[in-house]
Amino acid sequence: MVVGLNLCPFSHTVVAQNQVRYAVATGASDAQLKAFYVAELELLLNADETDIATSLLMFPHGLQTFDDYLDLLDWFQELLEQSDLSDHVQLASFHPRYQFDEVAEHDLSHFTNRAPYPTIHLLRQAQMTKALAHVQNPEQIFVDNIATLERLGRDHVEALCPWGKP
């Protein structure tokens, strides 16, 4: 949906060039999920960006509740900061029950960050900086995404993302 609807204007190129790593966690315990994240983070940082530009880490087990997912996401972000890696990697988050703070539960905007499985997107900060340099109003991307979903309408969006229905 993200690529097909162009919700992320930067995704098409890395997908077309086969530079996205898709990694699925097999464990479900907190320790297993953290170890998986650390291993994937190291793999991304040690890979040439032309081989792996970005990584999608999917967690099919253990993070079904959005609050559990957010707790682990916080730990991931803290690790980046404590390791002085936040200048190199940024996180984008997706979950089947994604819910923006202070936004009505049934608002279509939540679908911009809904995915079939809890997912953490590891993005190289340098690549994002380069990509955003060519965008006049980066803050408009999110607004445009919501407008796209609203134009499609709830029925169409829910058909594209049946896992994300409230």
N, C-alpha and C positions, 0 to 999 in steps of 0.2 A: 504494500500500500504506500509506504513512504517513497519508494522509487517510482512506482506507477503513477501516483498523483503528484509527483515532484514536490512533496512536502519538505524534503531536504534538497535544496538545489545543488548540493555538492556530491550527493550519493551516486548519481548516474555514472559519472566518470570512473570512480573506483570499482563499481560493480561491473561496468563494461570491460574494464581492464583486468578483471579477476584479482583485485588487490585487497579484497575483504576476507579476513579470516573469520570463519564461523566455528566457534568452539562450544561444545555442550558439556556442562558439568555432569558427571555421573554420580557424585556423592550428594548427600542431603544434610549431613551434619554441618554445624557452624564451622568446625575446623576444616572439613573437606572443602567447603565452599570458599573459605579464605585461602587455603592452599592453592586451589584451582585459580583463583584470581591472581595471586602472586606469581604463579608460574606463567600465566597468560600475559601478565604485565611485563615480565622479564622477556618473554618471547617477542612481544611487540617492540620493546625498546632495543633489543639486540638484532632485530631484522632490518634489512634494508627497506626503506619506505616504498620502493618500487615493487617489492615482493609482497609486503604486508603494509598497506597504507593505514588500515584501521581494523579493529577487531570487534566482533559482536559475541559477547559471552552470554550464553543462554543457560538458565537454571530451571530445568523442568521438575526438580524435586526440592522440597524443603522451604520454598518461599511463596507459598500460595497466598498467604495474607499480605496485604500491601504494607502493613506496619512492620512485619518481619523483614520484608524486602527493604524498606526504608532504613531500618536499623543496620542491615548489612551494607547498604549503600553508604551510609554515614561512616562506617568503619573503613570502607574502601577509600573514601575521600580523605579521611584522616591519615591513612597510610600514605597516600600521595603527598599530602602536606608535610608529614613528619619525615618523609624520605626526600624532600625537596624535589619532587617530581611533578608538582602541579604546573610548573612552567613548561613541561614536556608533554603531559597527557591531561586531557579533560574527560570527564565522564558525562555521558548522556544516559538517561534512564527510561526504561519501558517496562510496563507490567500490564497484565490483562485487566487489572482493576485500577489502573492509574487514575489518580484523583488530585487535581491541583488544589492547593489550599485556598479556602475562601471562595470557591467556585461551586455553583449549584451542582448537585450530584449527577443530574441528567444532562448537563451541558455537553455539547458536542466537542468542545475543546479538549476534553480528556482523551479523545480518540487519537489526537496527534501523538500521544505517548503510550498508546496501548499496543500490546504485542501478544502473540499466543502464549508466550512464556515470559517469566521475569527475565529481563535482559539488561545487561550493562554494555554500553557502547564505549569502547576505548578509542578516543580520537587523539591523534597527534596534534599538539598545540601549534606547532610550526605550520602544518598543513592548513589548519583552520585559519590561522592568521593570514596566510597567502590567499586562501579562498575568499575570506571576508574583505580583503583589500579590493576586490573587484565588485563588491556589492555596495551600492550607494546607501541603503538604509537597512542594515542587518536586523534591526529591531522590528522591521516590517514583515520579516519572514513568518514569524509566528502569527501575526495578525492576518496575513494572506492565507496561511494554512487554515485558520479557523473559518475564514470567508469561503475557502474551497469546500470545506466540509459542510458548511451551512447551505451552499449552493446545491451540493449533492443531495442534501436532506438526510434525515435520520434513517429512513428505511434503506437507502442506498449504502450509507456508511456502515450500518449494522450488518448488511449483507456482505460487505467487504471484510468486516471484522466481527464475525459472530461471537468470538471469544470475549469481546469487549462490551457486550450488552450489559446494561446495569441490572 
